[in-house]
Amino acid sequence: TGSPAVVSGLCCQAAFLQGSYLLRRPPQTSTRLPICHSSLCLPRLVSSVQAIMASTAGYIVSTSCKHIIDDQHWLSSAYTQFAVPYFIYDIYAMFLCHWHKHQVKGHGGDEDGRRRARGSTWAVVRGYLHKEFLMVLHHAVMVLVCFPLSVWRQGKGDFFLGCMLMAEVSTPFVCLGKILIQYKQQHTLLHKVNGALMLLSFLCCRVLLFPYLYWAYGRHAGLPLLAVPLAIPAHVNLGAALLLAPQLYWFFLICRGACRLFRPRGSPPPSPCQTQD
């Protein structure tokens, strides 16, 4: 129906405008938090809220669709319309975070610094794209490829779309971990518990998600798991592989961070290949 799309559009516009306002607004003089802290925390809070909404919508859709191919739920199309402008906003928010870091490092503190910052805008953009290339590419693919495919699927496969939305379960833990690191809380119990939950949720909801989807289709079609890739179109396997590849890379980074976090004190430091970003 039209009303869910209208509501989702209004909610996304409100989130975008509020997030942009908070990112642009300078912190009050009474606060003790530097500008980079507030500008980095706010987008992560927005991302966490979006992730909770996405995973909730995905759970509702996936559990409501008994027939994994033909059953439909209105949330599947409504939330994809909400997610597209969110991904665009998130690219913009990540750039603002990178820009604030650039200014805090001494590129925009005085008038000369501000002039240098304006002159080096393209350098900041290049640095941002170099640092966040994989994330920007992921968001761009979501907007330019996955959204059109979700529109052209003719109402089929809401179950699979709902499962894909549940991949966002791990995002709040990722965001909280980054915030705790930002405030130098790496050695607290909260950070260790959050790290374990992040590792588990990322493994289950992002890495093992794809074998589960293949298994679900195999159960529906009466095929063993290993026979499913041969029974579905090649472009479906290619798309799944392209979506899985960055998840495996990010999971590797999470595992490397977990090894550092839970390494006993006094153990030798990691080798250079382990510490290289």
Beta strands, then each sheet from edge to edge (+ up, - down):
end
